Protein backbone atom coordinates (compact mmCIF):
# COMPACT_ATOMS: atom_id res chain seq x y z
CA UNK A 1 0.00 0.00 0.00
CA UNK A 2 1.32 3.43 -0.90
CA UNK A 3 1.31 6.82 0.87
CA UNK A 4 -2.13 8.19 -0.03
CA UNK A 5 -3.98 4.92 0.59
CA UNK A 6 -2.37 4.57 4.03
CA UNK A 7 -3.37 8.11 4.89
CA UNK A 8 -6.87 7.58 3.49
CA UNK A 9 -7.60 4.82 6.00
CA UNK A 10 -6.93 7.05 9.00
CA UNK A 11 -7.59 10.50 7.54
CA UNK A 12 -10.10 11.22 10.35
CA UNK A 13 -7.74 10.33 13.19
CA UNK A 14 -7.26 13.29 15.57
CA UNK A 15 -3.46 13.00 15.75
CA UNK A 16 -1.41 14.16 12.73
CA UNK A 17 1.50 12.21 14.21
CA UNK A 18 -0.46 8.97 14.13
CA UNK A 19 -1.44 9.77 10.54
CA UNK A 20 2.22 10.39 9.69
CA UNK A 21 3.07 7.04 11.24
CA UNK A 22 0.69 5.21 8.93
CA UNK A 23 3.00 5.91 5.99
CA UNK A 24 6.20 6.78 7.88
CA UNK A 25 8.13 3.56 7.11
CA UNK A 26 7.87 4.33 3.39
CA UNK A 27 9.02 7.90 3.97
CA UNK A 28 11.88 6.89 6.26
CA UNK A 29 13.19 4.54 3.58
CA UNK A 30 14.29 7.53 1.48
CA UNK A 31 16.64 8.97 4.08
CA UNK A 32 17.46 6.00 6.32
CA UNK A 33 16.96 2.67 4.51
CA UNK A 34 18.96 0.85 7.18
CA UNK A 35 16.45 1.70 9.93
CA UNK A 36 13.75 -0.96 9.95
CA UNK A 37 10.31 0.18 11.07
CA UNK A 38 9.53 -3.01 12.99
CA UNK A 39 12.61 -2.46 15.16
CA UNK A 40 11.64 1.06 16.25
CA UNK A 41 10.55 1.11 19.90
CA UNK A 42 8.17 3.63 21.44
CA UNK A 43 9.99 6.64 22.89
CA UNK A 44 9.53 10.31 23.65
CA UNK A 45 6.39 12.20 24.54
CA UNK A 46 2.74 11.98 23.51
CA UNK A 47 3.29 12.94 19.86
CA UNK A 48 6.27 10.64 19.42
CA UNK A 49 4.29 7.75 20.89
CA UNK A 50 1.37 8.53 18.57
CA UNK A 51 3.82 8.38 15.66
CA UNK A 52 5.01 4.97 16.87
CA UNK A 53 1.43 3.75 17.14
CA UNK A 54 0.84 4.86 13.55
CA UNK A 55 3.91 2.92 12.45
CA UNK A 56 2.46 -0.20 14.06
CA UNK A 57 -0.77 0.44 12.15
CA UNK A 58 1.23 0.70 8.93
CA UNK A 59 2.88 -2.67 9.52
CA UNK A 60 -0.42 -4.38 10.31
CA UNK A 61 -2.16 -2.79 7.32
CA UNK A 62 0.58 -3.66 4.86
CA UNK A 63 0.60 -7.29 5.98
CA UNK A 64 -3.15 -7.59 5.50
CA UNK A 65 -3.07 -5.65 2.23
CA UNK A 66 -0.42 -7.79 0.56
CA UNK A 67 -2.29 -10.97 1.48
CA UNK A 68 -5.65 -9.65 0.27
CA UNK A 69 -7.40 -11.21 -2.71
CA UNK A 70 -8.13 -7.74 -4.09
CA UNK A 71 -4.49 -6.69 -4.31
CA UNK A 72 -3.25 -10.09 -5.48
CA UNK A 73 -5.82 -10.24 -8.28
CA UNK A 74 -5.21 -6.70 -9.51
CA UNK A 75 -1.42 -6.94 -9.45
CA UNK A 76 -1.61 -10.32 -11.21
CA UNK A 77 -3.84 -8.79 -13.89
CA UNK A 78 -1.30 -6.03 -14.49
CA UNK A 79 1.58 -8.49 -14.49
CA UNK A 80 -0.08 -10.63 -17.14
CA UNK A 81 -0.65 -7.59 -19.33
CA UNK A 82 2.98 -6.53 -18.96
CA UNK A 83 4.12 -10.02 -19.95
CA UNK A 84 1.91 -9.91 -23.06
CA UNK A 85 3.63 -6.67 -24.02
CA UNK A 86 6.96 -8.58 -23.86
CA UNK A 87 8.43 -6.35 -21.16
CA UNK A 88 9.91 -9.38 -19.43
CA UNK A 89 11.95 -10.07 -22.56
CA UNK A 90 13.49 -6.60 -22.15
CA UNK A 91 14.82 -7.56 -18.74
CA UNK A 92 12.11 -5.77 -16.76
CA UNK A 93 11.07 -7.49 -13.53
CA UNK A 94 7.38 -7.51 -14.38
CA UNK A 95 6.23 -9.09 -11.10
CA UNK A 96 8.05 -6.40 -9.12
CA UNK A 97 6.80 -3.60 -11.39
CA UNK A 98 3.23 -4.90 -11.22
CA UNK A 99 3.38 -4.93 -7.42
CA UNK A 100 4.65 -1.35 -7.11
CA UNK A 101 2.52 -0.02 -9.96
CA UNK A 102 -0.68 -1.46 -8.47
CA UNK A 103 0.01 0.27 -5.17
CA UNK A 104 0.64 3.57 -6.96
CA UNK A 105 -2.47 2.99 -9.07
CA UNK A 106 -4.66 2.81 -5.96
CA UNK A 107 -3.24 6.18 -4.88
CA UNK A 108 -3.98 7.54 -8.34
CA UNK A 109 -7.61 6.43 -8.16
CA UNK A 110 -8.05 8.08 -4.77
CA UNK A 111 -6.47 11.32 -5.99
CA UNK A 112 -8.73 11.40 -9.04
CA UNK A 113 -11.92 10.48 -7.19
CA UNK A 114 -11.31 12.68 -4.15
CA UNK A 115 -9.32 15.77 -5.19
CA UNK A 116 -9.23 17.12 -1.62
CA UNK A 117 -7.30 14.19 -0.22
CA UNK A 118 -3.95 15.16 -1.75
CA UNK A 119 -3.90 18.69 -0.29
CA UNK A 120 -5.11 17.30 3.06
CA UNK A 121 -2.25 14.77 3.06
CA UNK A 122 0.33 17.52 2.62
CA UNK A 123 -1.39 19.93 5.00
CA UNK A 124 -1.00 17.23 7.67
CA UNK A 125 2.75 17.11 7.02
CA UNK A 126 3.03 20.87 7.51
CA UNK A 127 1.64 20.49 11.03
CA UNK A 128 4.43 18.13 12.08
CA UNK A 129 7.17 19.43 14.40
CA UNK A 130 10.42 17.65 13.66
CA UNK A 131 11.50 17.39 17.29
CA UNK A 132 8.79 14.82 17.99
CA UNK A 133 10.03 12.66 15.14
CA UNK A 134 13.59 13.03 16.41
CA UNK A 135 12.55 11.86 19.88
CA UNK A 136 11.29 8.59 18.43
CA UNK A 137 14.28 7.98 16.19
CA UNK A 138 17.15 9.29 18.33
CA UNK A 139 17.67 5.86 19.99
CA UNK A 140 18.47 4.44 16.54
CA UNK A 141 22.30 4.49 16.07
CA UNK A 142 21.99 5.18 12.34
CA UNK A 143 19.62 8.13 12.70
CA UNK A 144 20.84 11.52 11.47
CA UNK A 145 18.39 14.30 12.29
CA UNK A 146 19.69 16.76 9.68
CA UNK A 147 19.55 14.17 6.93
CA UNK A 148 16.00 13.19 7.84
CA UNK A 149 14.86 16.81 8.03
CA UNK A 150 16.24 17.57 4.58
CA UNK A 151 14.41 14.62 3.02
CA UNK A 152 11.21 15.35 4.94
CA UNK A 153 11.10 19.00 3.87
CA UNK A 154 11.83 18.05 0.26
CA UNK A 155 9.08 15.43 0.27
CA UNK A 156 6.60 17.85 1.84
CA UNK A 157 7.50 20.69 -0.53
CA UNK A 158 7.74 18.87 -3.85
CA UNK A 159 4.33 17.18 -3.43
CA UNK A 160 5.17 14.72 -6.19
CA UNK A 161 2.45 12.28 -5.11
CA UNK A 162 -0.10 14.67 -6.62
CA UNK A 163 1.43 14.05 -10.04
CA UNK A 164 0.12 10.46 -10.04
CA UNK A 165 -3.04 11.77 -11.68
CA UNK A 166 -0.89 11.84 -14.83
CA UNK A 167 0.02 8.40 -16.19
CA UNK A 168 3.31 9.79 -17.48
CA UNK A 169 4.36 10.52 -13.91
CA UNK A 170 3.48 7.00 -12.76
CA UNK A 171 5.69 5.72 -15.59
CA UNK A 172 8.47 8.08 -14.48
CA UNK A 173 8.13 7.08 -10.82
CA UNK A 174 8.46 3.39 -11.65
CA UNK A 175 11.61 4.06 -13.65
CA UNK A 176 13.05 5.98 -10.69
CA UNK A 177 12.38 2.97 -8.45
CA UNK A 178 14.14 0.71 -10.94
CA UNK A 179 17.05 3.12 -11.12
CA UNK A 180 17.31 3.24 -7.32
CA UNK A 181 17.55 -0.54 -6.94
CA UNK A 182 19.66 -1.10 -10.07
CA UNK A 183 17.21 -3.08 -12.20
CA UNK A 184 16.25 -2.40 -15.86
CA UNK A 185 13.44 0.11 -16.40
CA UNK A 186 11.23 1.12 -19.28
CA UNK A 187 12.37 2.90 -22.44
CA UNK A 188 10.58 6.08 -23.55
CA UNK A 189 8.94 4.23 -26.42
CA UNK A 190 7.39 1.77 -23.92
CA UNK A 191 5.06 4.38 -22.44
CA UNK A 192 2.02 3.83 -24.66
CA UNK A 193 1.99 0.07 -24.09
CA UNK A 194 2.56 0.54 -20.38
CA UNK A 195 -0.25 3.07 -20.15
CA UNK A 196 -2.67 0.63 -21.80
CA UNK A 197 -1.77 -1.98 -19.17
CA UNK A 198 -2.15 0.49 -16.32
CA UNK A 199 -5.49 1.87 -17.46
CA UNK A 200 -6.87 -1.61 -18.00
CA UNK A 201 -5.98 -2.46 -14.41
CA UNK A 202 -7.45 0.83 -13.24
CA UNK A 203 -10.77 0.06 -14.93
CA UNK A 204 -11.17 -3.22 -13.03
CA UNK A 205 -9.86 -1.80 -9.73
CA UNK A 206 -11.80 1.44 -9.44
CA UNK A 207 -15.36 0.08 -8.91
CA UNK A 208 -14.49 -1.85 -5.74
CA UNK A 209 -11.47 0.05 -4.39
CA UNK A 210 -13.34 2.24 -1.92
CA UNK A 211 -15.25 -0.74 -0.53
CA UNK A 212 -12.00 -2.66 -0.16
CA UNK A 213 -10.35 0.22 1.68
CA UNK A 214 -13.33 0.59 3.99
CA UNK A 215 -12.85 -3.06 4.96
CA UNK A 216 -9.14 -2.37 5.50
CA UNK A 217 -10.01 0.15 8.21
CA UNK A 218 -10.88 -2.74 10.50
CA UNK A 219 -7.27 -3.99 10.56
CA UNK A 220 -5.94 -3.93 14.12
CA UNK A 221 -2.52 -2.75 15.29
CA UNK A 222 0.31 -5.28 15.06
GUVO-941681 format. One record per residue (C-alpha): residue number from 1; residue in three letters; y, x, z. Coordinates in Angstrom, 3 decimals. Example, Ala and Ser with C-alpha at 12.3 -4.5 7.8 and 13.67 -1.06 7.14 Angstrom:
// residues 2
 pos code    north     east       up
   1  ALA   -4.500   12.300    7.800
   2  SER   -1.060   13.670    7.140
***
This chain:
// residues 222
 pos code    north     east       up
   1  UNK    0.000    0.000    0.000
   2  UNK    3.429    1.321   -0.896
   3  UNK    6.817    1.311    0.871
   4  UNK    8.186   -2.129   -0.026
   5  UNK    4.916   -3.979    0.592
   6  UNK    4.566   -2.368    4.025
   7  UNK    8.108   -3.373    4.886
   8  UNK    7.578   -6.872    3.490
   9  UNK    4.818   -7.602    5.996
  10  UNK    7.052   -6.927    9.004
  11  UNK   10.497   -7.589    7.543
  12  UNK   11.217  -10.103   10.349
  13  UNK   10.332   -7.735   13.191
  14  UNK   13.291   -7.258   15.573
  15  UNK   12.998   -3.461   15.749
  16  UNK   14.161   -1.411   12.731
  17  UNK   12.211    1.501   14.208
  18  UNK    8.970   -0.462   14.132
  19  UNK    9.772   -1.441   10.545
  20  UNK   10.385    2.218    9.690
  21  UNK    7.035    3.068   11.241
  22  UNK    5.206    0.692    8.933
  23  UNK    5.915    3.003    5.987
  24  UNK    6.781    6.200    7.884
  25  UNK    3.560    8.127    7.108
  26  UNK    4.326    7.870    3.386
  27  UNK    7.905    9.019    3.975
  28  UNK    6.895   11.884    6.259
  29  UNK    4.541   13.193    3.583
  30  UNK    7.526   14.292    1.479
  31  UNK    8.975   16.643    4.084
  32  UNK    5.998   17.457    6.322
  33  UNK    2.672   16.962    4.508
  34  UNK    0.847   18.959    7.176
  35  UNK    1.701   16.449    9.929
  36  UNK   -0.960   13.747    9.948
  37  UNK    0.177   10.312   11.070
  38  UNK   -3.009    9.526   12.988
  39  UNK   -2.457   12.612   15.160
  40  UNK    1.058   11.644   16.255
  41  UNK    1.113   10.550   19.896
  42  UNK    3.625    8.170   21.444
  43  UNK    6.636    9.993   22.891
  44  UNK   10.315    9.528   23.645
  45  UNK   12.199    6.386   24.542
  46  UNK   11.977    2.743   23.508
  47  UNK   12.943    3.288   19.858
  48  UNK   10.638    6.273   19.424
  49  UNK    7.754    4.287   20.892
  50  UNK    8.534    1.370   18.570
  51  UNK    8.375    3.824   15.660
  52  UNK    4.970    5.007   16.867
  53  UNK    3.747    1.431   17.138
  54  UNK    4.862    0.838   13.547
  55  UNK    2.915    3.913   12.450
  56  UNK   -0.203    2.459   14.061
  57  UNK    0.436   -0.770   12.154
  58  UNK    0.704    1.231    8.930
  59  UNK   -2.667    2.880    9.522
  60  UNK   -4.383   -0.422   10.305
  61  UNK   -2.790   -2.163    7.325
  62  UNK   -3.661    0.583    4.859
  63  UNK   -7.288    0.602    5.976
  64  UNK   -7.588   -3.148    5.503
  65  UNK   -5.650   -3.073    2.231
  66  UNK   -7.785   -0.418    0.561
  67  UNK  -10.966   -2.288    1.483
  68  UNK   -9.649   -5.651    0.271
  69  UNK  -11.206   -7.403   -2.712
  70  UNK   -7.736   -8.134   -4.090
  71  UNK   -6.688   -4.489   -4.305
  72  UNK  -10.085   -3.249   -5.479
  73  UNK  -10.245   -5.818   -8.282
  74  UNK   -6.699   -5.209   -9.509
  75  UNK   -6.938   -1.419   -9.447
  76  UNK  -10.316   -1.611  -11.212
  77  UNK   -8.793   -3.844  -13.889
  78  UNK   -6.027   -1.297  -14.488
  79  UNK   -8.487    1.585  -14.485
  80  UNK  -10.626   -0.080  -17.136
  81  UNK   -7.587   -0.648  -19.330
  82  UNK   -6.528    2.978  -18.958
  83  UNK  -10.022    4.120  -19.948
  84  UNK   -9.912    1.915  -23.056
  85  UNK   -6.669    3.635  -24.020
  86  UNK   -8.576    6.957  -23.859
  87  UNK   -6.355    8.425  -21.164
  88  UNK   -9.382    9.914  -19.428
  89  UNK  -10.065   11.951  -22.558
  90  UNK   -6.601   13.488  -22.153
  91  UNK   -7.557   14.820  -18.739
  92  UNK   -5.772   12.108  -16.756
  93  UNK   -7.487   11.068  -13.530
  94  UNK   -7.508    7.381  -14.377
  95  UNK   -9.086    6.226  -11.098
  96  UNK   -6.397    8.046   -9.116
  97  UNK   -3.598    6.797  -11.387
  98  UNK   -4.900    3.225  -11.218
  99  UNK   -4.932    3.376   -7.418
 100  UNK   -1.354    4.652   -7.108
 101  UNK   -0.018    2.517   -9.957
 102  UNK   -1.457   -0.683   -8.471
 103  UNK    0.272    0.010   -5.169
 104  UNK    3.570    0.645   -6.964
 105  UNK    2.985   -2.468   -9.069
 106  UNK    2.810   -4.659   -5.964
 107  UNK    6.176   -3.244   -4.878
 108  UNK    7.544   -3.975   -8.343
 109  UNK    6.427   -7.612   -8.164
 110  UNK    8.081   -8.050   -4.768
 111  UNK   11.321   -6.469   -5.991
 112  UNK   11.404   -8.734   -9.036
 113  UNK   10.476  -11.919   -7.187
 114  UNK   12.682  -11.315   -4.151
 115  UNK   15.773   -9.320   -5.190
 116  UNK   17.122   -9.233   -1.624
 117  UNK   14.186   -7.303   -0.218
 118  UNK   15.159   -3.952   -1.747
 119  UNK   18.688   -3.897   -0.295
 120  UNK   17.300   -5.106    3.057
 121  UNK   14.773   -2.247    3.062
 122  UNK   17.523    0.334    2.621
 123  UNK   19.928   -1.386    5.005
 124  UNK   17.229   -0.998    7.668
 125  UNK   17.113    2.751    7.022
 126  UNK   20.868    3.033    7.508
 127  UNK   20.488    1.639   11.029
 128  UNK   18.128    4.433   12.084
 129  UNK   19.430    7.169   14.399
 130  UNK   17.654   10.423   13.664
 131  UNK   17.394   11.497   17.286
 132  UNK   14.822    8.788   17.989
 133  UNK   12.658   10.032   15.136
 134  UNK   13.027   13.590   16.414
 135  UNK   11.856   12.546   19.879
 136  UNK    8.587   11.289   18.432
 137  UNK    7.981   14.280   16.186
 138  UNK    9.291   17.145   18.335
 139  UNK    5.865   17.671   19.991
 140  UNK    4.436   18.468   16.539
 141  UNK    4.488   22.297   16.074
 142  UNK    5.184   21.989   12.338
 143  UNK    8.126   19.624   12.704
 144  UNK   11.518   20.837   11.470
 145  UNK   14.299   18.389   12.287
 146  UNK   16.761   19.691    9.684
 147  UNK   14.167   19.549    6.930
 148  UNK   13.189   16.001    7.842
 149  UNK   16.811   14.859    8.033
 150  UNK   17.565   16.242    4.578
 151  UNK   14.623   14.408    3.017
 152  UNK   15.352   11.213    4.944
 153  UNK   19.000   11.097    3.870
 154  UNK   18.049   11.832    0.263
 155  UNK   15.432    9.075    0.271
 156  UNK   17.850    6.604    1.844
 157  UNK   20.690    7.503   -0.526
 158  UNK   18.866    7.740   -3.853
 159  UNK   17.176    4.334   -3.433
 160  UNK   14.724    5.167   -6.193
 161  UNK   12.282    2.451   -5.111
 162  UNK   14.666   -0.105   -6.617
 163  UNK   14.055    1.427  -10.038
 164  UNK   10.464    0.124  -10.043
 165  UNK   11.768   -3.044  -11.678
 166  UNK   11.835   -0.886  -14.835
 167  UNK    8.402    0.019  -16.186
 168  UNK    9.786    3.315  -17.480
 169  UNK   10.515    4.356  -13.907
 170  UNK    7.000    3.478  -12.764
 171  UNK    5.719    5.687  -15.586
 172  UNK    8.084    8.467  -14.484
 173  UNK    7.078    8.127  -10.822
 174  UNK    3.390    8.460  -11.652
 175  UNK    4.063   11.612  -13.647
 176  UNK    5.979   13.045  -10.689
 177  UNK    2.972   12.376   -8.454
 178  UNK    0.711   14.139  -10.945
 179  UNK    3.124   17.054  -11.115
 180  UNK    3.237   17.314   -7.325
 181  UNK   -0.538   17.552   -6.945
 182  UNK   -1.098   19.661  -10.066
 183  UNK   -3.078   17.214  -12.201
 184  UNK   -2.399   16.247  -15.858
 185  UNK    0.105   13.444  -16.396
 186  UNK    1.116   11.227  -19.277
 187  UNK    2.901   12.374  -22.436
 188  UNK    6.077   10.579  -23.550
 189  UNK    4.228    8.938  -26.417
 190  UNK    1.774    7.387  -23.921
 191  UNK    4.383    5.059  -22.445
 192  UNK    3.828    2.024  -24.664
 193  UNK    0.072    1.994  -24.093
 194  UNK    0.537    2.561  -20.377
 195  UNK    3.074   -0.253  -20.152
 196  UNK    0.634   -2.670  -21.797
 197  UNK   -1.984   -1.773  -19.170
 198  UNK    0.491   -2.152  -16.318
 199  UNK    1.873   -5.491  -17.463
 200  UNK   -1.607   -6.874  -17.997
 201  UNK   -2.464   -5.978  -14.405
 202  UNK    0.828   -7.453  -13.240
 203  UNK    0.059  -10.772  -14.930
 204  UNK   -3.222  -11.170  -13.033
 205  UNK   -1.799   -9.863   -9.728
 206  UNK    1.442  -11.800   -9.441
 207  UNK    0.080  -15.359   -8.910
 208  UNK   -1.849  -14.486   -5.743
 209  UNK    0.053  -11.465   -4.393
 210  UNK    2.242  -13.337   -1.918
 211  UNK   -0.740  -15.254   -0.533
 212  UNK   -2.660  -11.999   -0.159
 213  UNK    0.224  -10.353    1.684
 214  UNK    0.588  -13.330    3.992
 215  UNK   -3.061  -12.852    4.957
 216  UNK   -2.375   -9.138    5.498
 217  UNK    0.155  -10.009    8.208
 218  UNK   -2.745  -10.881   10.503
 219  UNK   -3.989   -7.273   10.563
 220  UNK   -3.930   -5.940   14.123
 221  UNK   -2.754   -2.519   15.288
 222  UNK   -5.278    0.308   15.062
***
